[in-house]
Amino acid sequence: MLTSGDVVELDLGVPAPREAGFHHPAVVVTAQRILDAEPSVVQVVPLTSTLRGFASEVEIDGDTLNGLERTSAAQCQHIRAVATGRIEATRGNVGAAALVQIREVLGLILDVSE
């Protein structure tokens, strides 16, 4: 079963220009109460090891808990819904603090912040 904040491996497919694509790790950002119902589609934020310093990205240091080999950026501007069948494996979890940061940036992008 998936948990909010999980770092998963998945294939995002062939990207259009400027989109994240191909085989990438991503952070599951779907609310836990939704994940508990075992949905067939979840929301993810792709990760990249190319650090650009964009305000729409959250840097996450790699460690044994999240399964990332190096510092990566959660590309909140690329949030997307994916079928759970695309998820190949779970590497780890980013933890509560990083998940809160990602969700705050998503709130700003989607204009739903308090």
C-alpha positions in Angstrom: 0.0 0.0 0.0 1.2 3.5 -0.8 1.9 6.2 1.8 1.9 9.9 1.2 5.5 11.0 0.7 6.6 7.7 -0.8 9.4 8.0 -3.4 8.3 5.7 -6.3 9.9 4.6 -9.5 7.7 5.0 -12.6 7.7 5.6 -16.3 6.1 9.0 -17.2 6.2 8.2 -20.9 7.5 10.3 -23.7 7.4 14.0 -22.7 6.2 17.0 -24.7 8.7 19.9 -24.6 9.5 21.1 -21.1 7.6 18.2 -19.4 9.2 15.6 -17.1 9.2 12.3 -18.8 10.7 8.8 -19.2 11.8 6.8 -16.2 11.8 8.9 -13.0 11.5 8.8 -9.3 8.5 10.8 -8.1 6.9 11.7 -4.7 3.4 10.5 -4.0 1.4 13.6 -2.8 -2.1 12.1 -2.7 -3.8 12.5 0.7 -3.4 9.4 2.9 -7.1 9.1 3.4 -7.4 8.7 -0.4 -4.5 6.2 -0.5 -6.1 4.1 2.2 -9.0 3.4 -0.2 -6.5 2.0 -2.7 -7.2 4.3 -5.7 -6.3 3.3 -9.2 -4.9 6.8 -9.9 -2.6 8.9 -7.6 -1.0 12.3 -7.8 2.8 12.5 -8.0 5.5 15.1 -8.3 8.5 14.0 -10.4 12.0 14.3 -9.0 15.1 15.4 -10.9 18.8 15.5 -9.9 19.2 18.6 -12.0 19.0 21.4 -9.5 17.7 24.7 -11.0 16.7 26.6 -8.0 13.2 27.3 -9.3 10.7 28.5 -6.6 8.4 25.8 -7.9 10.8 23.1 -6.8 11.7 21.7 -3.4 15.2 20.3 -2.8 15.4 17.0 -1.0 18.7 15.6 0.2 19.2 12.0 -0.7 19.5 9.5 2.2 18.7 5.9 3.1 15.2 6.8 4.2 14.0 8.2 0.9 16.2 6.0 -1.3 17.6 9.0 -3.2 21.3 8.7 -4.1 21.8 12.5 -4.3 20.1 15.7 -3.7 17.0 16.0 -6.0 14.4 18.6 -6.7 10.7 17.8 -6.4 9.3 19.5 -9.6 6.0 20.7 -8.2 5.2 22.5 -11.5 5.0 19.0 -13.1 2.3 17.5 -10.7 0.4 14.8 -12.5 -2.1 12.0 -12.0 -0.8 8.5 -12.9 -2.3 5.1 -12.8 -0.9 3.0 -9.9 0.0 0.4 -12.5 2.8 2.7 -13.7 4.5 2.4 -10.3 7.3 -0.1 -10.5 8.8 0.1 -7.0 8.9 2.2 -3.9 12.4 3.5 -2.9 11.5 5.1 0.5 9.7 8.1 1.9 10.7 11.8 1.9 9.2 12.3 5.4 6.7 14.7 6.9 8.8 17.9 6.7 9.6 17.6 3.0 6.0 16.5 2.2 4.7 19.6 3.9 7.1 21.8 1.9 6.0 20.1 -1.4 2.3 20.6 -0.5 2.9 24.3 0.4 4.4 24.9 -3.0 1.6 23.0 -4.7 -0.8 25.2 -2.8 0.8 28.3 -4.2 0.9 26.9 -7.7 -2.8 25.9 -7.6 -3.8 29.0 -5.7 -5.3 27.0 -2.8 -3.0 28.1 0.0 -4.5 29.7 3.1 
